Amino acid sequence: MFRRIMIYFLAALPLLLIPALWWLYTPDQPRAALEARHAAPPSQFLEVEGLRLHLRDTGPRAAPPVLFLHGFGSSLHTWEEVAQGLEPGFRIIRIDLPGFGLTGPDPSGDYTDERANIILLALMQRLGLERVALVGSSMGGRIAWRFAAAHPERVTRLVLMAPDGFASPGIGYDRPPRVPLLMRALPYTLPDALLRPGLTPAYADPASLTEPLFQRYRDMMLAPGVRQAILDRMGQHILRPPEPLLARITLPVLLLWGEQDRMVPLSNAQDYQRALPDARLVQLPAIGHVPMEEAPAEVVRALREFLAGGG
């Protein structure tokens, strides 16, 4: 979800004086320290397709499995309160997608949606899951519907929270993305004074970005190799017209959208409603781009009803 945020952040760098460069330098944090802070049980690491994948797998093993995919610049931690609310009736699996969080860079260097499909299939096989319900936020929403279109036999239900996938100003179809030259500085700098204002627009209520939450996002961005992986992902992403793929998805779809989303506006839901034959929209009043953090109780309520077959 933070592609545009990072572009705005780095566009501000020329305004800073050259003597401030040392202040701007921000090295990666040691992996061991980050894992001690953010990967206590129930976190675990599994080898999947050459990746050391960070995941949490909680809830009854015999319950219906639900796989959660976070957005751009985020991590599996974004789902924690939602997971706790759903665990009594569902098996909840959430992962740090390749290139983010404590999974970190993909040794293959491939961050395409096709590579994501391969990893998700391999993860399901590793966990012994024939079918799952998929929940994806923003970029994770696009990965979720792309997987459902490619492997409909492996998905029971699909929840898309302000998903990425349609063209928008500055992001068109079938052409390589224009990654600003200044983005090359990302692996070397991430001052708090610019990161915090970049994160705040994701929330309808700025107070929702608490200090512990901000520090977690910062830590995940400073995990070894993550900032370079973000650059690599941005350079590889070529948006394709989504309608032909979305037309393949006939399973039930829940569109979950914050009415105050400033990252992927609510008006974008109309594109998905037109393209998906069995989609229902639930709007969350006074909520922004990350409802699982701003309003986890409302998200749990909507998910529980939909995943149980009542939505």
N, C-alpha and C positions, 0 to 999 in steps of 0.2 A: 504493500500500500504506500510505501514511502519513496517511490521513484521520483515523483514530482518534487517531493520535499527535498530530496538530496540534490536535485538540479537547482532549486532555488537557493539552497544552502551554499553550494559551491559558486553560484553566480555572484554571491556577495564577497567572495574572497578578494577580488581586485581592489575593493574599497579599503582593504586593510594595508597598513604600512609595512614595508619590507622588514623593518626591525622586529615586527611582531611575528615573523615566521617561526622563531623558536617557540614562542608561546603557543602557536597553532599546532606544532608537531605533537601527534598523539600516537604512541606506539601501541601495538597489540598487547593485550594482557596475557599473562601466562595461562596456558590451558589448565594446568593443575589447580590453580587458584579459582578459576571460573567454574570448574567442575565441582570443587568442594562447596562453592557458594550456590550453585544452581542445578546440580545433578544428584542431589541426595535421593534416596529411595522415595518414591517408586521409579525414579529414572533408571534406565538401563541403556546399554549400547549393544547393538547387533551388527554383525557384518552382513551387509546386503549389497550385492552388485559392486563390490569393491569399496563400499562406503562403510564407515563406522557411524551408523545411524543412531542418533539420540532419540529415544522414545519413552513414553509412559503408557503402560497397558494395565488398566485397572478395571474393577467391577467383576461381576460373576462371569467365569469362563463360559458357562452354558447360556448366557444371555445374548440377545442379538448384538452383533458387533457394529460399532460406529467408528469410522476413521475420520479424524479431524485434520484439516490442512490450513495452516496459517497464511497470512498475507506477506507482502514484500517487506523485508526488514524486521519481521517479527520472529516469534519462536513458539514452541509448543506451550510455553507458560501462559500465553494469552488465553488458553482454554481452561485454566485450572478451576475457577469457580463453577463454570458450566459443567465440567467433568464431575465435580463433587456432587452437583445437583442431579446428575443423570445416572451415576454409578449404581444406585440401588436396583435399577431395572435394565441396565445396558452394560455391555463390555465396551469400555472407552479407550480408544487407541489414538494417541496424538504423537506427532513426530516433528522434529526440526527438519524442514525440507533441505535438500542439498544446497550448500552455499550460504546457509543461515545458521544462527545459534551454535549449539555445541556439536551438531553434525559437521559443520564447517565445509570447506571446499570439497568438491567432487574431484577425485584424482583423474577422472576422464576429461575434465575441463568442459564437459557438455552440460549445458543448463537449459536445453530445449524442453518443450512439453513432451516430445517423444521420449526423451530420456526419463522424464518424470513418470511416464506410463510404465516403462520397464521396471523402474525402482518400486513403484506401488505394487505391481504384479508380483515381483520377487518378495516383497515384504509380506504380502498376503500368503504366499506359498510358505514362507518361513514360519509364519504364525499359524498355519493350518486353517486359513479362512477361505472358504469357497466363495462367499458373497459378503458384502458389507454395505451399510448405509454410509454415504459420503457427505461430509460437511466441509465446505470450503469458504474461506473469507478472502475477498478481493482477488489478488493473484492466485491464492489457493482455491478460490471459486472457479477460476478459469481452468486450473489444472484438474479440478474435480469434474467439471462438465466435459472436458476433453477426454478424460479417462472413461467416463460413462458413455460417451459417444463411441469410443474405440472398443470398449469391453462391456456392453450392456448386460451380458450374462453374469457379470461379477458384482453388479450394483443393485441393491434393493430399492433404495430411496435416495434422493439427492436434495441437499440443502445448500443453497447459494446465498451467501451474505455479501451484498453489494459486489457481485463478481466482476472481474475484469473480462475483456474479450471483444468489445465493440470499439470501432475507431472513435477517437476523440480529438479535440484540437491539439495539433502537434504530433499525433500518433495516428498514422494512416495504415492502409492495408498494403501488403505485398512489397514492402520496401524496407531496406535496412534502417534501423533506427539511427537518429543523429545523436550521438553521445557527445555532449559539450566537451571541449578540450580540457576545461578546468576540472572535469570529473576525474581526470588522472591523478588529481591531488587526494582523492578520497582515501586511498590506503595509508596516507601519511598524516591526516588531520581529522579531528572530530571534536572541536572545542564545545563545551557545554553551552556557552553563550549563544551559539548558533544552532545547536542541536535541539535545545528545548523549544524555541519558537517554531522550529520545524515540525516537532511532534504535536504540539498543542492543537493545530487545526483538525486533527483526527477525532477530537472530542467535542461534543456539543457543549459540555460544561468543562471549561479549562481546569477546574479544581479536580476533575477526575484523574488528571495526570499527576498523581502523588509523587513525592520524592522517591520512595522505594520503587515505584513503577518506572519512573524516569531512569533510575540507576540500573534497573534490569535491562531496559532497552539499550542503554549505553554499553553495558557489559556485553550484551549479545552482539552489538556492532563491533566491539573490540576483540571478539574471539579471533584466534589466529586465522588469518587468511580470508575472513568473511568480507572485508571491504573490497578486496581484489575480486573475490567471487561475485560480488554485487556488480562491479564493473563488467565482468565477463558476461554475466547474465543479461545485462542491459544491451550489450553489443550483439548478442546472439538472437534476441527476441524479434522475430518478424511476425507481425499480426496478420492473420489470414481472415477472410470473410467468414464469420462464425455460423451463418444461417444453415449451410449444408450439413455441418456437423450437429448442430442443435436439433435439426429435423430428425436425426436418428434416435433421439432420446424420447422414448415413449413412457418411461416410468414416472411415478409421481415426483414433482419438484416443488419445493418450498423456496420462494424468494423472500429473504428476510432483510429488511432495509431500515436503517435509521432515517427518520424524516429530515434530520439536520446534517446529513452526510455531505461534507464539503469536498471529499476526495473523489467519490463516485456518486454523483447526485441521484436522488430518488427517481428523477425523470428517466434515467437509464433503464429502470425496471420495465418500461413499456417495450423496449427492444426485445427483452427476454420473453415477455408475455406473448408477443407476436410470434416468436420463433419456436416456443416450446408448447406442444399440444396439451400437456397436463401440468400446468404451473399455477400455483396459488401464491399471491403476494400478501405478506404480513408487514405492515408498517409500524415502526416503533417511534411514537411521538417523543420529541425533545431528546433524541439520541443521535450520535454521530456515526463515524465510520467503524468503530470497534465496539459494537453493542455487547459483545461477550465480556468486555471489561467495564463498560459504563452501566449496563443493565443486565447482569447475568441472570437474575431471577426471571425476567421477562423472556430471555432467550431460552432458558431451561423450560419454561412453561410452553412456549411455541414448539420447541423441539420434541418434548415429551409427547405432546398431542399428535404431532405429525408422524414421528417415528413409530408410534404405537398403532398407526393406521387410522387415526381419527381426524387427521388434517387434510 
